[in-house]
Structure formats: structure tokens, C-alpha cells
Amino acid sequence: MLLSRGFHSTRRYFIPHPNNSSCFAPCNTSSSSLFLSTLRRSIMTIENLKLTYFAIPGRGESIRLALKLNDTPFEDNRVEFSQWKELKPTTPFGSLPYVELADGTVIAQQRAILRLVGKETGLYPEDPVAAAKVDQLCDVCDDLQGKVNSTGQGLAQAEKEAARKEAVTTGNVADILKQMDACIAKNGSGGHAVGDKLTIADLMILTVSCALVCGLFDGVPETMFEPFENIMAVRKNVANNAKISPYLEEMKEKKFYGAYEKAK
């Protein structure tokens, strides 16, 4: 659809925005061919990428969900832990996940990949302030998981479990959760962490919260997030999304996926 306006020698047209078909981007006649070429490249950037991560949800799951939300075709290369020793030296930074784009470009690190996919699928705001609000929640999710993981390290098993339970109920982890909950209340609405539409922040909140209560972290109770209504609303909204819920149903019997079904 092209709409012209004005009577200048250089006409302006409006072409559907690459990440949102309800919006239109202006384009001069003289640059329309270049714009259309750029538009096509944008749409194709992440199609048929290969995502390599372990055969668990973990740090790869937010990326999987972002791709599934947009029906983007991709290869979900799930690696068994027994393969890791051989694979590790071939990865960009000795870690997973990483993706290989259709043109051979390799990108590593969870949040870098997630932002790329988010930008290409409309899950990452174009407004810089809104984008920063999304980024801060993604970053604090990573901090949250790090805090839980480090709590009780070096202690005997029973002491470690007790330390983690205290941290997530009344301690420093609970303090972070209160701040996250307040942040969502201030910046989001309708079960969305920022604004009134799904963003990568919502996906990070669901995947990190499920990682923390799936049984992987000894001593962390399944009820860890229940006192925080805004975090719970985001979890429920994402887990019940029409594109995500069937996938979670399909995966529920696989290792560590039970927590996702419970988020519904």
C-alpha cells in the first residue's frame, strides 16, 4: 500500500513499517527503492536462524518464545550436556546461547540475541526511553538470578537451602522483587511489564522466574513470586498467550518445563 501526499517534485510515500503493519514509515520517491530493499532485509534478518542452546529452558527460552510469538521460522538446536565439552571451543565466547543467521553471521549472548529478535519482531520499543525501561527489567532479571545462585554458596546443603529461603522471602532477593513489582506497576499495564504490549522484558520475567522455581535452585520455594501481584500478572499473561501456551503444553513433560505450566 502506497499513499502519496503533497505536490512537490519529490513526493513522499508511506510504506508499512517493517516491525508493525499498523504503522507506516514515510519515504521519498527518490529513496523508495532503497527503503524497500532495506525493509526486505529487515524482515529476512532473523528468518531461518539457527539457535544453539542446551535441551532445557534456561537462557535460551526467552529467545525461543520471542521467535514463536512472531511465527518466525528457526532451527532450535538443543544440545545435550554430554556434547558440551566438544562444542564449547567452537562457540564465540565459550558459552551458550548463540545464533547463526541465514547469511552466516554469528551472534552470542542471551540479551544481545533477544534484543535483535525483539527489534525485528516488534517486541522491543523504538522509543529510547521505553527501550531503556525494557532493558532495566531485563538486567535486573539477570541480577536476580545471580543473587539467588550466589546465596549460600560454600555452605553445607541444609544451610544453603535455609539461606536461599530466607533471601527470597525476607532478605535481599525479596527486596529486589519488591522493587521489580513496583517498577512494573509504574511502567506497565494489563499484565505487561512496560506499556500495554508484550516486550522482551515480559519474556525475561517469565523465563527467569520459572528458572528460579523449577527445582534447579535448592531451597527456593515454588511460591517465591506469589506475594508480587504485578510480576505474577506478567507471568500469567505471557504463559497464556495464544502463541506460547500450546508450545508450553507440548513441552510440559520435559526437564524444568513444569514451572511454565504452573505460571498459567
Backbone as CSV, one residue per row, in Angstrom:
resi,resn,N_x,N_y,N_z,CA_x,CA_y,CA_z,C_x,C_y,C_z
1,MET,0.842,-1.191,0.000,0.000,0.000,0.000,0.878,1.241,0.000
2,LEU,0.692,2.148,-1.010,1.450,3.378,-1.090,0.482,4.545,-1.148
3,LEU,0.669,5.534,-0.279,-0.181,6.709,-0.242,0.662,7.935,-0.509
4,SER,0.314,8.707,-1.544,1.094,9.902,-1.849,0.471,11.113,-1.196
5,ARG,1.269,12.163,-0.986,0.732,13.409,-0.470,1.596,14.552,-0.966
6,GLY,1.001,15.716,-1.102,1.749,16.907,-1.491,1.929,16.999,-2.993
7,PHE,2.427,18.179,-3.452,2.598,18.421,-4.877,4.024,18.837,-5.181
8,HIS,4.957,18.460,-4.315,6.350,18.814,-4.537,6.959,17.891,-5.575
9,SER,8.059,18.306,-6.134,8.717,17.493,-7.150,9.204,16.172,-6.572
10,THR,9.553,16.200,-5.288,9.931,14.963,-4.608,8.760,14.521,-3.746
11,ARG,8.043,13.520,-4.195,6.854,13.067,-3.483,7.235,12.236,-2.273
12,ARG,6.316,12.229,-1.296,6.517,11.394,-0.127,5.469,10.294,-0.128
13,TYR,5.884,9.098,0.196,5.012,7.940,0.259,5.072,7.337,1.655
14,PHE,4.073,6.522,1.929,4.057,5.818,3.212,4.024,4.322,2.947
15,ILE,5.006,3.637,3.510,5.183,2.208,3.309,5.033,1.519,4.659
16,PRO,4.367,0.355,4.711,4.191,-0.328,6.007,5.510,-0.501,6.738
17,HIS,5.477,-0.158,8.026,6.670,-0.279,8.865,7.089,-1.733,8.960
18,PRO,8.389,-2.038,8.919,8.846,-3.431,8.899,8.472,-4.246,10.119
19,ASN,8.294,-3.598,11.269,8.029,-4.348,12.507,6.603,-4.208,13.009
20,ASN,5.791,-3.418,12.303,4.425,-3.196,12.771,3.566,-2.793,11.590
21,SER,2.723,-3.688,11.109,1.945,-3.449,9.899,0.885,-2.380,10.083
22,SER,0.593,-1.991,11.337,-0.401,-0.947,11.574,0.196,0.449,11.493
23,CYS,1.520,0.531,11.353,2.212,1.814,11.255,2.824,1.950,9.876
24,PHE,3.000,3.228,9.457,3.586,3.472,8.150,4.772,4.402,8.287
25,ALA,5.813,4.114,7.528,7.020,4.930,7.545,7.089,5.772,6.287
26,PRO,7.424,7.076,6.383,7.489,7.938,5.206,8.685,7.618,4.340
27,CYS,8.521,7.839,3.047,9.602,7.548,2.115,9.482,8.441,0.898
28,ASN,10.573,9.093,0.481,10.594,9.881,-0.736,10.689,8.972,-1.954
29,THR,10.127,9.441,-3.085,10.190,8.664,-4.322,11.624,8.304,-4.655
30,SER,12.507,9.269,-4.493,13.898,9.066,-4.877,14.593,7.998,-4.061
31,SER,14.064,7.730,-2.845,14.716,6.729,-1.986,13.855,5.501,-1.762
32,SER,12.724,5.401,-2.498,11.787,4.301,-2.238,12.396,2.935,-2.513
33,SER,13.199,2.842,-3.579,13.812,1.557,-3.908,14.756,1.113,-2.797
34,LEU,15.544,2.075,-2.288,16.460,1.767,-1.197,15.694,1.356,0.043
35,PHE,14.581,2.074,0.327,13.781,1.760,1.517,13.199,0.358,1.421
36,LEU,12.640,0.031,0.228,12.045,-1.283,0.061,13.084,-2.388,0.204
37,SER,14.284,-2.118,-0.300,15.367,-3.087,-0.154,15.734,-3.284,1.307
38,THR,15.812,-2.151,2.054,16.122,-2.210,3.484,15.020,-2.927,4.249
39,LEU,13.767,-2.634,3.873,12.618,-3.272,4.505,12.678,-4.790,4.345
40,ARG,12.985,-5.216,3.121,13.045,-6.647,2.865,14.163,-7.304,3.675
41,ARG,15.320,-6.648,3.742,16.421,-7.191,4.524,16.051,-7.298,5.990
42,SER,15.308,-6.266,6.495,14.906,-6.277,7.905,14.017,-7.468,8.209
43,ILE,13.055,-7.710,7.323,12.143,-8.819,7.533,12.886,-10.147,7.511
44,MET,13.904,-10.238,6.649,14.592,-11.502,6.453,15.742,-11.731,7.436
45,THR,16.120,-10.712,8.203,17.313,-10.808,9.037,17.339,-12.042,9.918
46,ILE,16.228,-12.319,10.605,16.225,-13.415,11.580,15.517,-14.671,11.089
47,GLU,14.928,-14.628,9.907,14.261,-15.819,9.406,15.264,-16.948,9.210
48,ASN,14.863,-18.139,9.629,15.663,-19.350,9.447,17.013,-19.309,10.165
49,LEU,17.101,-18.498,11.236,18.326,-18.539,12.040,18.413,-19.873,12.770
50,LYS,19.599,-20.210,13.211,19.830,-21.429,13.989,20.205,-21.028,15.414
51,LEU,19.361,-21.399,16.366,19.602,-21.102,17.774,20.188,-22.332,18.444
52,THR,21.355,-22.170,19.036,22.001,-23.281,19.732,22.002,-23.015,21.234
53,TYR,21.366,-23.924,21.962,21.338,-23.855,23.426,21.085,-25.263,23.949
54,PHE,21.256,-25.426,25.255,21.037,-26.731,25.874,19.573,-27.170,25.752
55,ALA,19.320,-28.444,25.983,17.981,-29.011,25.867,17.175,-28.773,27.148
56,ILE,17.213,-27.559,27.635,16.442,-27.104,28.795,15.961,-25.690,28.467
57,PRO,15.055,-25.125,29.275,14.622,-23.743,29.008,15.771,-22.747,29.188
58,GLY,16.193,-22.533,30.448,17.355,-21.703,30.751,17.417,-20.377,30.008
59,ARG,18.639,-19.994,29.600,18.860,-18.708,28.949,18.430,-18.685,27.482
60,GLY,18.103,-19.823,26.949,17.663,-19.847,25.555,16.166,-19.669,25.383
61,GLU,15.412,-19.838,26.470,13.960,-19.904,26.328,13.325,-18.575,25.950
62,SER,13.823,-17.466,26.476,13.247,-16.161,26.107,13.388,-15.919,24.609
63,ILE,14.497,-16.368,24.028,14.714,-16.212,22.581,13.754,-17.105,21.803
64,ARG,13.604,-18.344,22.256,12.647,-19.247,21.607,11.235,-18.659,21.616
65,LEU,10.836,-18.122,22.763,9.485,-17.571,22.877,9.302,-16.354,21.973
66,ALA,10.308,-15.502,21.893,10.224,-14.319,21.032,10.044,-14.725,19.573
67,LEU,10.749,-15.732,19.144,10.630,-16.207,17.766,9.266,-16.853,17.525
68,LYS,8.781,-17.608,18.494,7.488,-18.262,18.345,6.333,-17.257,18.343
69,LEU,6.475,-16.183,19.092,5.420,-15.160,19.120,5.183,-14.556,17.742
70,ASN,6.218,-14.493,16.936,6.106,-13.884,15.611,6.024,-14.928,14.497
71,ASP,5.897,-16.201,14.878,5.869,-17.290,13.889,7.093,-17.264,12.976
72,THR,8.227,-16.863,13.539,9.460,-16.801,12.758,10.061,-18.199,12.633
73,PRO,10.282,-18.674,11.415,10.901,-19.997,11.262,12.350,-19.984,11.736
74,PHE,12.719,-20.973,12.542,14.098,-21.060,13.023,14.427,-22.500,13.369
75,GLU,15.713,-22.803,13.416,16.175,-24.129,13.811,16.506,-24.105,15.293
76,ASP,15.821,-24.923,16.055,16.007,-24.987,17.504,16.993,-26.112,17.814
77,ASN,18.265,-25.770,17.818,19.333,-26.764,18.014,19.572,-26.964,19.507
78,ARG,18.966,-28.003,20.068,19.054,-28.276,21.512,20.187,-29.261,21.773
79,VAL,21.152,-28.801,22.554,22.387,-29.546,22.780,22.305,-30.312,24.100
80,GLU,22.693,-31.549,24.081,22.768,-32.328,25.313,24.044,-31.943,26.067
81,PHE,24.001,-32.051,27.386,25.167,-31.676,28.193,26.386,-32.540,27.858
82,SER,26.127,-33.750,27.401,27.233,-34.640,27.033,27.995,-34.129,25.808
83,GLN,27.382,-33.244,25.039,28.018,-32.696,23.843,28.821,-31.425,24.137
84,TRP,28.661,-30.879,25.331,29.182,-29.547,25.615,30.704,-29.457,25.552
85,LYS,31.399,-30.449,26.071,32.866,-30.403,26.096,33.435,-30.242,24.688
86,GLU,32.857,-30.946,23.751,33.330,-30.875,22.369,32.896,-29.580,21.696
87,LEU,31.683,-29.115,22.039,31.131,-27.921,21.394,31.743,-26.623,21.903
88,LYS,32.059,-26.565,23.188,32.473,-25.318,23.840,33.576,-24.551,23.105
89,PRO,34.655,-25.187,22.658,35.712,-24.430,21.986,35.290,-23.799,20.666
90,THR,34.173,-24.247,20.105,33.714,-23.720,18.819,32.770,-22.538,18.971
91,THR,32.367,-22.225,20.218,31.416,-21.132,20.442,32.152,-19.791,20.520
92,PRO,31.456,-18.686,20.250,32.121,-17.381,20.228,32.803,-17.001,21.533
93,PHE,32.167,-17.288,22.673,32.718,-16.888,23.975,32.739,-18.027,24.988
94,GLY,32.702,-19.251,24.500,32.721,-20.388,25.410,31.450,-20.538,26.211
95,SER,30.333,-20.103,25.647,29.059,-20.177,26.364,27.907,-20.285,25.371
96,LEU,26.751,-20.626,25.894,25.509,-20.664,25.126,24.503,-19.744,25.805
97,PRO,23.560,-19.177,25.016,23.243,-19.468,23.619,24.040,-18.626,22.628
98,TYR,23.976,-19.074,21.378,24.392,-18.234,20.259,23.507,-18.567,19.072
99,VAL,23.442,-17.654,18.116,22.646,-17.892,16.914,23.506,-17.693,15.682
100,GLU,23.168,-18.427,14.654,23.765,-18.217,13.338,22.660,-17.771,12.398
101,LEU,22.805,-16.559,11.839,21.812,-16.036,10.915,21.958,-16.706,9.557
102,ALA,20.953,-16.523,8.715,20.946,-17.182,7.414,22.141,-16.792,6.554
103,ASP,22.678,-15.571,6.787,23.832,-15.129,5.987,25.167,-15.571,6.586
104,GLY,25.124,-16.356,7.667,26.336,-16.854,8.292,26.829,-16.051,9.479
105,THR,26.230,-14.889,9.734,26.609,-14.068,10.880,26.301,-14.805,12.179
106,VAL,27.248,-14.790,13.110,27.068,-15.448,14.407,26.991,-14.386,15.501
107,ILE,25.961,-14.473,16.318,25.754,-13.551,17.434,25.613,-14.369,18.713
108,ALA,26.333,-13.965,19.759,26.274,-14.673,21.043,25.723,-13.745,22.128
109,GLN,25.472,-14.337,23.281,24.973,-13.684,24.495,23.451,-13.491,24.443
110,GLN,22.798,-13.983,25.469,21.346,-14.027,25.524,20.678,-12.686,25.235
111,ARG,21.067,-11.656,25.972,20.339,-10.390,25.827,20.623,-9.694,24.502
112,ALA,21.831,-9.873,23.959,22.122,-9.318,22.636,21.234,-9.975,21.581
113,ILE,21.103,-11.284,21.660,20.251,-12.016,20.720,18.790,-11.620,20.915
114,LEU,18.371,-11.535,22.172,16.978,-11.219,22.474,16.612,-9.823,21.973
115,ARG,17.510,-8.853,22.127,17.239,-7.513,21.602,17.145,-7.518,20.079
116,LEU,18.033,-8.258,19.432,17.980,-8.363,17.979,16.630,-8.918,17.525
117,VAL,16.235,-10.028,18.111,14.957,-10.636,17.749,13.805,-9.696,18.101
118,GLY,13.902,-9.039,19.263,12.855,-8.101,19.669,12.685,-6.955,18.696
119,LYS,13.781,-6.415,18.216,13.723,-5.304,17.260,13.116,-5.744,15.938
120,GLU,13.375,-6.969,15.541,12.883,-7.463,14.258,11.436,-7.947,14.323
121,THR,10.904,-8.110,15.521,9.552,-8.663,15.657,8.589,-7.728,16.395
122,GLY,9.018,-6.500,16.679,8.136,-5.553,17.355,8.035,-5.760,18.850
123,LEU,8.954,-6.543,19.435,8.939,-6.796,20.878,9.913,-5.905,21.639
124,TYR,10.496,-4.938,20.948,11.444,-4.016,21.568,11.065,-2.604,21.124
125,PRO,10.796,-1.700,22.069,10.291,-0.374,21.704,11.277,0.437,20.857
126,GLU,10.746,1.208,19.928,11.579,2.130,19.162,11.890,3.384,19.979
127,ASP,10.957,3.772,20.855,11.191,4.927,21.714,12.331,4.619,22.678
128,PRO,13.369,5.477,22.726,14.553,5.152,23.535,14.289,5.054,25.034
129,VAL,13.366,5.862,25.548,13.066,5.798,26.980,12.327,4.498,27.304
130,ALA,11.353,4.153,26.480,10.643,2.880,26.681,11.604,1.706,26.546
131,ALA,12.529,1.804,25.594,13.522,0.743,25.414,14.400,0.601,26.658
132,ALA,14.767,1.739,27.257,15.581,1.706,28.475,14.814,1.058,29.629
133,LYS,13.516,1.295,29.686,12.693,0.672,30.724,12.636,-0.840,30.538
134,VAL,12.584,-1.268,29.291,12.630,-2.700,28.995,13.990,-3.271,29.392
135,ASP,15.057,-2.573,29.004,16.414,-3.049,29.306,16.660,-3.170,30.807
136,GLN,16.153,-2.200,31.578,16.434,-2.240,33.013,15.793,-3.471,33.657
137,LEU,14.613,-3.861,33.184,13.983,-5.057,33.733,14.710,-6.331,33.293
138,CYS,15.179,-6.336,32.044,15.972,-7.491,31.596,17.242,-7.622,32.430
139,ASP,17.870,-6.496,32.714,19.102,-6.514,33.501,18.851,-6.943,34.944
140,VAL,17.765,-6.458,35.526,17.502,-6.811,36.919,17.096,-8.285,37.030
141,CYS,16.483,-8.833,35.982,16.200,-10.276,35.971,17.498,-11.075,36.052
142,ASP,18.490,-10.620,35.311,19.785,-11.293,35.344,20.429,-11.150,36.726
143,ASP,20.323,-9.946,37.316,20.836,-9.728,38.676,20.139,-10.651,39.671
144,LEU,18.835,-10.775,39.501,18.028,-11.593,40.413,18.508,-13.042,40.409
145,GLN,18.693,-13.594,39.219,19.150,-14.975,39.126,20.553,-15.132,39.709
146,GLY,21.402,-14.148,39.482,22.752,-14.193,40.037,22.750,-14.152,41.558
147,LYS,21.866,-13.323,42.118,21.763,-13.224,43.584,21.341,-14.556,44.190
148,VAL,20.325,-15.164,43.596,19.845,-16.442,44.125,20.935,-17.500,44.014
149,ASN,21.593,-17.537,42.870,22.619,-18.548,42.640,23.779,-18.426,43.632
150,SER,24.173,-17.208,43.941,25.327,-16.998,44.829,24.985,-17.170,46.304
151,THR,23.716,-17.051,46.645,23.311,-17.181,48.047,23.575,-18.599,48.569
152,GLY,24.275,-18.689,49.671,24.534,-19.981,50.300,25.679,-20.756,49.706
153,GLN,26.371,-20.190,48.718,27.496,-20.910,48.117,28.574,-21.178,49.171
154,GLY,29.069,-22.388,49.191,30.104,-22.771,50.148,29.569,-23.309,51.455
155,LEU,28.260,-23.222,51.664,27.663,-23.743,52.887,27.254,-25.196,52.710
156,ALA,27.049,-25.883,53.811,26.503,-27.232,53.758,25.109,-27.180,53.143
157,GLN,24.630,-28.289,52.587,23.388,-28.295,51.830,22.213,-27.702,52.615
158,ALA,22.017,-28.152,53.838,20.880,-27.666,54.623,21.005,-26.169,54.901
159,GLU,22.215,-25.727,55.182,22.436,-24.299,55.450,22.228,-23.463,54.186
160,LYS,22.655,-23.984,53.042,22.465,-23.274,51.779,20.976,-23.115,51.472
161,GLU,20.224,-24.174,51.642,18.788,-24.122,51.376,18.092,-23.132,52.306
162,ALA,18.489,-23.120,53.567,17.902,-22.187,54.534,18.236,-20.746,54.167
163,ALA,19.473,-20.512,53.720,19.903,-19.160,53.341,19.130,-18.663,52.128
164,ARG,18.902,-19.540,51.169,18.154,-19.145,49.980,16.688,-18.874,50.298
165,LYS,16.115,-19.711,51.128,14.719,-19.496,51.504,14.542,-18.158,52.205
166,GLU,15.470,-17.840,53.083,15.409,-16.555,53.782,15.597,-15.397,52.808
167,ALA,16.530,-15.548,51.871,16.817,-14.467,50.920,15.608,-14.128,50.065
168,VAL,14.864,-15.151,49.625,13.751,-14.905,48.711,12.451,-14.556,49.421
169,THR,12.402,-14.770,50.730,11.172,-14.451,51.464,11.265,-13.144,52.249
170,THR,12.412,-12.918,52.892,12.544,-11.694,53.705,13.866,-10.956,53.477
171,GLY,14.751,-11.521,52.698,16.092,-10.959,52.555,16.309,-10.105,51.326
172,ASN,17.565,-10.068,50.833,17.918,-9.144,49.745,17.255,-9.490,48.417
173,VAL,16.972,-10.763,48.167,16.270,-11.135,46.932,14.824,-10.647,46.982
174,ALA,14.187,-10.784,48.150,12.818,-10.280,48.314,12.763,-8.773,48.106
175,ASP,13.808,-8.062,48.517,13.864,-6.609,48.304,13.879,-6.277,46.815
176,ILE,14.654,-7.039,46.036,14.696,-6.819,44.587,13.328,-7.095,43.968
177,LEU,12.674,-8.142,44.430,11.350,-8.480,43.900,10.328,-7.380,44.181
178,LYS,10.400,-6.780,45.356,9.502,-5.668,45.682,9.740,-4.493,44.731
179,GLN,11.001,-4.222,44.447,11.348,-3.124,43.540,10.907,-3.429,42.111
180,MET,11.077,-4.661,41.684,10.609,-5.065,40.358,9.103,-4.924,40.241
181,ASP,8.407,-5.379,41.264,6.949,-5.321,41.259,6.465,-3.871,41.170
182,ALA,7.115,-2.990,41.911,6.754,-1.576,41.882,7.061,-0.953,40.521
183,CYS,8.162,-1.375,39.920,8.548,-0.875,38.598,7.514,-1.256,37.549
184,ILE,7.046,-2.489,37.602,6.018,-2.948,36.659,4.709,-2.182,36.885
185,ALA,4.355,-1.977,38.148,3.131,-1.227,38.463,3.187,0.190,37.890
186,LYS,4.369,0.785,37.919,4.538,2.162,37.450,4.588,2.268,35.928
187,ASN,5.248,1.319,35.282,5.538,1.456,33.848,4.699,0.579,32.933
188,GLY,3.994,-0.404,33.491,3.235,-1.329,32.656,1.753,-1.311,32.970
189,SER,1.000,-2.109,32.213,-0.442,-2.239,32.461,-0.959,-3.504,31.802
190,GLY,-2.050,-4.033,32.362,-2.706,-5.181,31.759,-1.850,-6.427,31.668
191,GLY,-0.992,-6.648,32.648,-0.130,-7.818,32.610,1.078,-7.660,31.725
192,HIS,1.420,-6.410,31.403,2.617,-6.107,30.621,3.602,-5.331,31.485
193,ALA,4.875,-5.624,31.343,5.889,-5.015,32.203,6.174,-3.566,31.850
194,VAL,6.125,-3.250,30.552,6.355,-1.884,30.064,5.284,-1.571,29.023
195,GLY,4.500,-0.524,29.271,3.441,-0.176,28.333,2.305,-1.176,28.372
196,ASP,1.598,-1.295,27.243,0.436,-2.177,27.192,0.563,-3.256,26.120
197,LYS,1.812,-3.549,25.716,2.055,-4.599,24.728,3.219,-5.470,25.198
198,LEU,3.277,-6.671,24.668,4.369,-7.573,25.023,5.709,-7.027,24.544
199,THR,6.709,-7.167,25.397,8.082,-6.818,25.046,8.990,-7.945,25.520
200,ILE,10.268,-7.826,25.176,11.212,-8.849,25.639,11.332,-8.853,27.158
201,ALA,10.977,-7.754,27.817,11.010,-7.732,29.286,10.019,-8.735,29.868
202,ASP,8.843,-8.843,29.262,7.856,-9.813,29.727,8.390,-11.234,29.590
203,LEU,9.069,-11.491,28.483,9.618,-12.831,28.249,10.725,-13.155,29.248
204,MET,11.551,-12.154,29.552,12.613,-12.363,30.542,12.026,-12.634,31.923
205,ILE,11.000,-11.909,32.283,10.385,-12.107,33.603,9.820,-13.518,33.728
206,LEU,9.123,-13.987,32.698,8.586,-15.350,32.762,9.710,-16.377,32.825
207,THR,10.688,-16.274,31.942,11.703,-17.329,31.849,12.626,-17.357,33.061
208,VAL,13.022,-16.193,33.568,13.891,-16.164,34.747,13.130,-16.630,35.987
209,SER,11.892,-16.186,36.122,11.114,-16.603,37.296,10.886,-18.112,37.280
210,CYS,10.607,-18.665,36.113,10.416,-20.118,36.033,11.712,-20.867,36.303
211,ALA,12.829,-20.313,35.846,14.125,-20.948,36.123,14.387,-21.020,37.620
212,LEU,13.968,-19.990,38.342,14.244,-19.922,39.771,13.381,-20.878,40.589
213,VAL,12.189,-21.218,40.088,11.285,-22.062,40.879,11.082,-23.447,40.270
214,CYS,11.904,-23.811,39.304,11.716,-25.101,38.621,12.363,-26.268,39.353
215,GLY,13.078,-25.992,40.441,13.756,-27.041,41.182,15.255,-27.057,40.970
216,LEU,15.723,-26.217,40.071,17.160,-26.156,39.790,17.937,-25.527,40.942
217,PHE,17.290,-24.584,41.655,17.941,-23.870,42.748,17.431,-24.412,44.084
218,ASP,18.246,-25.195,44.738,17.864,-25.810,46.007,17.465,-24.745,47.021
219,GLY,16.370,-24.994,47.720,15.948,-24.112,48.796,14.991,-23.021,48.381
220,VAL,14.785,-22.827,47.078,13.886,-21.772,46.603,12.471,-22.344,46.508
221,PRO,11.525,-21.795,47.256,10.155,-22.336,47.237,9.422,-21.989,45.939
222,GLU,8.518,-22.862,45.522,7.713,-22.631,44.321,6.855,-21.375,44.443
223,THR,6.574,-20.970,45.673,5.698,-19.827,45.934,6.445,-18.495,45.957
224,MET,7.685,-18.496,45.550,8.560,-17.322,45.666,7.930,-16.038,45.121
225,PHE,7.193,-16.115,44.023,6.685,-14.900,43.359,5.243,-14.548,43.736
226,GLU,4.594,-15.413,44.480,3.175,-15.213,44.776,2.847,-13.906,45.503
227,PRO,3.708,-13.378,46.379,3.362,-12.110,47.033,3.417,-10.884,46.102
228,PHE,3.847,-11.059,44.871,4.093,-9.913,43.994,3.122,-9.950,42.810
229,GLU,2.011,-9.244,42.977,0.899,-9.389,42.041,1.230,-8.926,40.621
230,ASN,2.081,-7.928,40.478,2.390,-7.429,39.136,3.325,-8.383,38.384
231,ILE,4.278,-8.958,39.099,5.139,-9.980,38.494,4.295,-11.196,38.115
232,MET,3.396,-11.594,39.001,2.529,-12.738,38.724,1.632,-12.480,37.513
233,ALA,1.160,-11.244,37.364,0.296,-10.900,36.222,1.055,-11.009,34.908
234,VAL,2.310,-10.578,34.911,3.138,-10.699,33.703,3.364,-12.168,33.369
235,ARG,3.717,-12.953,34.378,3.939,-14.390,34.173,2.704,-15.043,33.543
236,LYS,1.566,-14.773,34.114,0.318,-15.378,33.642,-0.021,-14.918,32.227
237,ASN,0.170,-13.640,31.951,-0.155,-13.094,30.640,0.684,-13.736,29.538
238,VAL,1.981,-13.894,29.792,2.864,-14.488,28.777,2.572,-15.975,28.632
239,ALA,2.462,-16.683,29.741,2.271,-18.136,29.685,0.968,-18.530,29.011
240,ASN,-0.030,-17.647,29.073,-1.331,-17.930,28.467,-1.496,-17.320,27.080
241,ASN,-0.443,-16.711,26.553,-0.518,-16.145,25.211,-0.868,-17.242,24.193
242,ALA,-1.688,-16.904,23.219,-2.189,-17.895,22.263,-1.078,-18.563,21.454
243,LYS,0.047,-17.864,21.270,1.165,-18.445,20.522,2.090,-19.266,21.422
244,ILE,2.097,-18.947,22.709,3.042,-19.576,23.638,2.433,-20.757,24.395
245,SER,1.180,-20.633,24.788,0.544,-21.661,25.613,0.582,-23.053,24.983
246,PRO,0.274,-23.215,23.689,0.340,-24.560,23.098,1.751,-25.150,23.120
247,TYR,2.739,-24.310,22.911,4.131,-24.768,22.969,4.476,-25.251,24.373
248,LEU,4.074,-24.490,25.404,4.355,-24.888,26.781,3.634,-26.177,27.136
249,GLU,2.437,-26.345,26.607,1.695,-27.591,26.824,2.455,-28.770,26.218
250,GLU,3.004,-28.555,25.039,3.776,-29.596,24.354,5.049,-29.956,25.115
251,MET,5.634,-28.969,25.795,6.931,-29.174,26.448,6.820,-29.543,27.924
252,LYS,5.645,-29.581,28.503,5.485,-29.624,29.960,6.101,-30.849,30.629
253,GLU,6.240,-31.938,29.900,6.828,-33.143,30.498,8.348,-33.160,30.413
254,LYS,8.920,-32.213,29.709,10.372,-32.178,29.549,11.019,-31.484,30.752
255,LYS,12.295,-31.725,30.930,13.023,-31.272,32.115,12.925,-29.769,32.323
256,PHE,12.494,-29.375,33.517,12.402,-28.000,34.000,11.262,-27.191,33.375
257,TYR,10.411,-27.807,32.553,9.311,-27.057,31.937,8.036,-27.039,32.784
258,GLY,7.987,-27.858,33.835,6.785,-27.890,34.657,6.443,-26.543,35.264
259,ALA,7.461,-25.746,35.584,7.235,-24.432,36.190,6.489,-23.498,35.252
260,TYR,6.633,-23.687,33.965,5.941,-22.830,32.993,4.447,-23.099,32.981
261,GLU,4.075,-24.368,33.075,2.655,-24.706,33.145,2.026,-24.114,34.401
262,LYS,2.781,-24.133,35.497,2.256,-23.591,36.754,2.122,-22.071,36.708
263,ALA,2.850,-21.414,35.803,2.746,-19.955,35.675,1.406,-19.530,35.098
264,LYS,0.717,-20.458,34.460,-0.581,-20.130,33.864,-1.647,-19.887,34.920
